[in-house]
């Protein structure tokens, strides 16, 4: 009915953590924060947070987008890399992990 009045609905996928690339980025930042932070009463946390975010300033998200099902042409294909037999999880160190390497399904 909408198409009859020249309205083209755009159907977006329901929210799924493993299709949302920003969730991966926040997970990478969180892991980096946990890996490098040394708790101290005298340290100011703000410079450390800024430094942590700066580590990811030039981080290439291309493989993460591809992993989440997004293609160069902005097409969304949820079946490609997320098929159980093909499932590889990109990580923030530039390596690719098999899901069976102890990672949970979200890649964190």
N, C-alpha and C positions, 0 to 999 in steps of 0.2 A: 504494500500500500504506500509506503514512503517513496519508493522509486517512481510511482506514478505521478508524484508531484516534484520530481527531480531532487529528492533528498536521498543521498547515498549513505546508509549507516556504515560506520566503521566498527567492526567487531573486534574488541581487544580481548586477549586471553584473560581468564580469571587470574588473580594474583597467586603466583607460586614463587616461592623463594628461589628455586633453581632456575627460573626464567628471568629473574631480575638481576641484572648485572651490577647495580649499585650495592646490592646486598653482598655480593662477592667482594667489591672494593672495600666496603666497611669491615668485612671480615678480615681482609688482608691487613688493613690499618690496625685493627684490634690485635691481631697476632703480632705485628711488628711492635706495637706498644708494649704488649706483655713480654715480648722477648728482650727488649732493650731497657725497660724501666727498672731502676733500682730505687726502692723506697727509702726515703730519708726525711727526717723532720725538718731539715734546713733547706731542702731544695724547693725551688719554685716550679710548679708543674707546667705553667703556660709555655715557657721556652721549649720544654720537652715535647709538648703536644704539637707546637709549631714545627719543630724539627721532624717529628714523626710524619706529619702531613707532607712536609717538603720532600721526604724520601719517595713519595708517590707522585710527585708533580709531573714527571715525565713517564710514568708507568704506562705501557702500551696495553690498552684494554681490548685489542682486536681479538685475541684468542678467547677472552672471557665472553665477549659478545657472541662469537661463533659458538662457544660452548652453550650459551643460553638460548641458541636457536635463531639469532639475528644474522641476516645475511647483508652483504654490502649494499644491495638495492633496497634496504629497509624492509625486506620481506621477513616474515616470521615463520620458521619451520620448527615446531616443537619436537619433531621426531628424529631429526638428524643426529647430532652428537649425543643426545640424551638417551638413545636406545640403550637398553641394559647391556647388550653385547659390545657397544662402542664407547661406553661411558668412561671418559677420562676427565680428571679434575685439574684445571690449570691452577697453579699456586703462585704466590707472590715472589718466589725465588726464581721463576723462569723455568721450572721443571714441570713435567706433567706426571700426575700420579694416577694409578689405577684406583678405582673406587675401593678395591679390595685391600689397599695398602693401609687400612686402619682408619681411613677417613669416613665420616658419616656421609649421607647422601647430599648434604649441602656443600661439601667440599671444604669444610673448615676443620 
